[in-house]
Amino acid sequence: MFANSREVQSNQDGVHADLEKVVRRHLASPWRAPLADFDREAFELARRWRQERGEQLPLMLDSGCGTGRSSVHLALANPEVLVIGVDQSADRLAKARRRFSPLPENLLLLRSDCAGLWRLMVEAGWQLARHQILYPNPWPKSAHLKRRWHGHPVWPAVLALGGELELRSNWPVYLEEVKVALALSDYQAVIESLPEGFEPVTDFEEKYQASGQVNWRLVSRIG
């Protein structure tokens, strides 16, 4: 059944005790892991696409876009900007192209690892007008803090990309941790529940809503 999504189960009921230590370490020590050729090729495709359409246009990024529903929604709502939806799954992106054909002209769906692409965008000096990360894998086990984006060594790249940052999750602890991680760099964030009956922009969001779960969002202005 569609409305059968379980709430996030975790052995952690609040902000992780090690969060500040982990975030400060990543802020102080740039991540120097090698970048994959696959990610470089993806970035080059994005660079050419952006150049062809006008590098002066504002750029919005939908990271972990899955089957592209949120990316299409963002592109249609902002026809005057360029939108890149990125996901590491070729199958999910293929479904997006079939489901939403033809795609908006201002939208590029790109297969890449987010961590690698973010770093390459920062290296190239790209700045975002908006960056949305909707329903990322929460990695809810306490031992998996460093797999969450705000506990990952790529976190400084998220900050360097700037713009309006929005994350959504059905696990409010995740967003509370993001708020703490942002505060360590002097950025303020607001967390609020999405109103009952709101229009979902992702399939996960629709499923969580139909299952009676509360969906949450965090918004912050970076830079």
Phi, psi and omega in degrees: 000154184287315186271057184232021183285129179278149175292156181298130177255129184212150172271014181236122184249008178201185179303135183300137183297334182264004188302308183300317180298316181294314182295316180298323178296318180290325178293329183273340186232105180303142179281123186244021178299144180300145177269137182285146176302325179302317180289323177297320178295319179296316180296321180297321176298315179296320181298315180294317179300316180294319180297320181293331185260350177119100182294344180281346181286144177302150182239132175240144184236130176247098186271132184071048190284350177060237181273016166082001183300316181291326180292316178297317178300316181294318181294318180291327180283342183226068185294345182269003180237168174262139181234131174244124173255125185238137176209152182273354183261117176295324180296315181296319180291325177296320176298321179298316182294326177286318186290324187246022180289134355279147178288153173305144183295338181267015183240132171242124172263125192232130175270120180192161169281129183301317184300317179291317181296318179302315181297320180292323176296319178295316179302325181276357178080020180288144175233139183260145170280326180208142176225117179243136178232097189258120177056055175294158174306120185284346184041067192286345178291138181305325182291348185258020180310317186287354175269344175286147186303321182284347176255001183272150179296348178278354183310316179303332178291324175301316178294319183294334179287338173068197178084190175277119181258128175230128172240147175232148181200153171264009175239098187299335178301322179302313182289326175298322177292320176299319179299318177295316180298321177294319181298330178294343174249018176067031174252135179268152179218152177241133176244134178212155175279146175284140186295151179299133178083010179295160180280116180294147178245357173226160178294321177299316181300318179296319180293317178298318180297315181294337179273002177083014180274153174274131175258141185238153175224149174241136177231135179214146175259120183251128178091000000 
